[in-house]
Amino acid sequence: MKKLPLYSIAIFSLLSLTSCEAVETIFKAGMWWGILVVVAIVVILLLIFSKGKNS
């Protein structure tokens, strides 16, 4: 079974959702990605600083 291209998935989601729901979904996804990126950066910085103090 072929995977659907990203464009067809995007078009399907835009046609199935109303404009407000589509915008809400995009902003929710953006918010969660932002939170995950910030948490990942904080964890990486903590690991770097903790290894620096031990050496």
C-alpha positions as CSV (number, residue, x, y, z in Angstrom):
1,M,0.0,0.0,0.0
2,K,1.4,3.4,-1.0
3,K,1.8,6.1,1.6
4,L,-0.3,9.2,0.9
5,P,1.9,12.2,0.1
6,L,1.9,15.0,2.6
7,Y,0.1,17.3,0.3
8,S,-2.9,15.0,-0.1
9,I,-3.1,14.5,3.7
10,A,-3.0,18.3,4.2
11,I,-5.7,18.9,1.5
12,F,-7.9,16.2,3.0
13,S,-7.6,17.7,6.5
14,L,-8.3,21.2,5.3
15,L,-11.4,20.0,3.4
16,S,-12.7,18.0,6.3
17,L,-12.1,20.6,9.0
18,T,-13.7,24.1,9.1
19,S,-11.2,26.9,9.0
20,C,-11.4,27.6,12.7
21,E,-10.8,23.9,13.6
22,A,-7.9,23.8,11.2
23,V,-6.3,26.8,12.7
24,E,-6.9,25.5,16.2
25,T,-5.3,22.2,15.3
26,I,-2.2,23.9,13.8
27,F,-1.8,26.1,16.9
28,K,-2.2,23.2,19.3
29,A,0.5,21.2,17.4
30,G,2.8,24.2,17.3
31,M,2.3,24.8,21.1
32,W,3.2,21.1,21.9
33,W,6.2,21.1,19.6
34,G,7.4,24.3,21.2
35,I,7.0,22.8,24.7
36,L,8.9,19.7,23.7
37,V,11.7,21.7,22.1
38,V,12.1,23.9,25.2
39,V,12.1,20.8,27.5
40,A,14.7,19.1,25.3
41,I,17.0,22.1,25.3
42,V,16.8,22.4,29.1
43,V,17.6,18.7,29.6
44,I,20.6,19.0,27.2
45,L,21.9,22.1,29.0
46,L,21.5,20.4,32.4
47,L,23.4,17.3,31.1
48,I,26.2,19.5,29.8
49,F,26.5,21.5,33.0
50,S,26.3,18.5,35.2
51,K,29.1,16.7,33.3
52,G,31.2,19.9,33.4
53,K,31.0,20.1,37.2
54,N,32.0,16.4,37.6
55,S,35.1,16.7,35.4
